Amino acid sequence: MKPRPHADDPIANPGFETLCAHFGEDPTSQFGAASVPIYQTSTFIYPDAEAFEARRAPDTPHYDYTRGGNPTAAVLEAKLARLERGAWAESFGSGMGAISAAINLAVRSEAHVVCVGNVYSPTSAYLRHLERFGVRTTFVRELDPQAFIDAITPATRLMYLESPTTGLFEILDVRAITPVCRERGILTIFDNSCVSSLFQSPLEMGCDLVVHSATKYIGGHSDVVAGVVVGRDERLRDRLFREIELCGATLDPFGAWLLIRGLRTLALRMRHHEQAALAVARMLAGHPAVRAVHHPGLESHPQHALARTQMSGFSSLFSFEPADQSREATLSFLNRLRLFRQGVSWGGHESLAIGGKLFGGPNPQSRVIRLHCGLESIPDLVADVAQALA
Ligand SMILES: *Cc1c(COP(=O)(O)O)cnc(C)c1O
C-alpha cells in the first residue's frame, strides 16, 4: 500500500479554498518548502535487503516504483479526494486513462452498460471498443430518469453518467437514478469534469466513482494532460489500483505538481468562468442573430430548476445555435472572433470557440457553437462575441 500523506483538516469545517491551499500538505516534513516538492524519480532506494524484502508485507506503507505511487502525486490525490468528498483518489496520465481504468474495473466480458447518450465522444468510443469482449452498451438519449432505469438488464454492471452533457448542456436527474443502481449492485461512474468539485458533488448524489479530466479546470492553464478517479469504497480502490498498475496510465510527478498548483486557484477561476459565461450567454440570449442558447444557468433552460438542485454554480462552457445556419455564417463568425481562439479542450485561461452539429435536442443536426469563456476581462469577452455576430 501507498503511504498516506498528512491528511487532517487545517481547521474545523474548512472552506473549499482553504482545503485547496492547505489540505494534505506538511511543509515542516519537507524542510519548510512552501511549494510541494517534485519527487522526480522512477524508483525508490531501500536501506538494506531486509527492508526491501519487508516492503510488501501487509499494511506496510511504501513507495517502490512511480507507476504504483509517488509522494508528489500522493499530495494531489489527498487533496482531490477531500475536495470531491470521497475517501480516496487516484491520479492518471490523462482523463481517458482515468475513465478507461474506471470502466475496466466495472465490466467483464458479456457485461452490459447503460450510458448517457450525449457522453464525451471518446468515452462512447471506448465503450464501443469493448464490444470485441462482448461488452454491450445502451446509450440513453432521453433525459427521463425512468429511461435509464428501463435500460437496465440482468447483465448490467455499469451506469455511466455525465451532467450537464457538453453539447446541449442537458441535465440528468442523478438522484432519481443512483438508488436503483445501488439496489441492483450496478456501479455508477460520473464524469464531473465540466462542473468541477466546487460546484457539484456526484458522490453525495449516490454515485460510486467520480472521474475528471484534470486537463481541464483542475490544471486550468492548458499545460498538462491528466485525470483522476475518486471514490469512497476501499474495495473499489483496490480493484482500481490493479488497473493502474497493469494499464500504466500513470501521472508523472511534474504533472502532479502542476495540478497542485492549479488547485490553489481553482475556486477563483471557476467563479470568474461562471460570471464570464453567464454574461456572454445573457447577451446571446437577447441577440437577434441567435436562435437558441444552451446554458443550464439561464432561467430559460428547460432544466434550470433541476440544475439548481444539483449544482451550486455553473462553468465556463455552453453552446448556442446561430439563426443563420449556413456553414459560411458559422465560419465567418468563428473567424471574426479575436479573443476566442479555435481549438479543442477547454478549462484553461484562454477562451475557445468551436463549431459543430448537434446530435439530439429539439433541433437535431443544427449547427451549434460551443464557447469556453476563459479568464480574460468579462466585458472584453462579451464585446468580442457581439462584434463577431454583428
Ligand atoms: C476532455 C474530457 C475528457 C478526457 O480527458 P483527457 O484528459 O483529454 O484524456 C473526459 N471527459 C470530458 C467531459 C472531457 O471534456
The ligand as an SDF file (V2000), in Angstrom:
LIG
                    3D

 15 15  0  0  0  0  0  0  0  0999 V2000
  -11.5180   16.2110  -22.1010 C   0  0  0  0  0  0  0  0  0  0  0  0
  -12.5450   15.3490  -21.4860 C   0  0  0  0  0  0  0  0  0  0  0  0
  -12.2550   14.0340  -21.1090 C   0  0  0  0  0  0  0  0  0  0  0  0
  -10.9500   13.3500  -21.4410 C   0  0  0  0  0  0  0  0  0  0  0  0
   -9.8620   13.8620  -20.7780 O   0  0  0  0  0  0  0  0  0  0  0  0
   -8.3620   13.8710  -21.3660 P   0  0  0  0  0  0  0  0  0  0  0  0
   -7.5950   14.4900  -20.2610 O   0  0  0  0  0  0  0  0  0  0  0  0
   -8.4100   14.6610  -22.6290 O   0  0  0  0  0  0  0  0  0  0  0  0
   -7.9850   12.4450  -21.6250 O   0  0  0  0  0  0  0  0  0  0  0  0
  -13.2430   13.3230  -20.4510 C   0  0  0  0  0  0  0  0  0  0  0  0
  -14.4580   13.8490  -20.2030 N   0  0  0  0  0  0  0  0  0  0  0  0
  -14.7730   15.1140  -20.5610 C   0  0  0  0  0  0  0  0  0  0  0  0
  -16.1340   15.6480  -20.2390 C   0  0  0  0  0  0  0  0  0  0  0  0
  -13.8350   15.8880  -21.2210 C   0  0  0  0  0  0  0  0  0  0  0  0
  -14.1580   17.1270  -21.6130 O   0  0  0  0  0  0  0  0  0  0  0  0
  1  2  1  0
  2  3  1  0
  2 14  2  0
  3  4  1  0
  3 10  2  0
  4  5  1  0
  5  6  1  0
  6  7  2  0
  6  8  1  0
  6  9  1  0
 10 11  1  0
 11 12  2  0
 12 13  1  0
 12 14  1  0
 14 15  1  0
M  END
$$$$
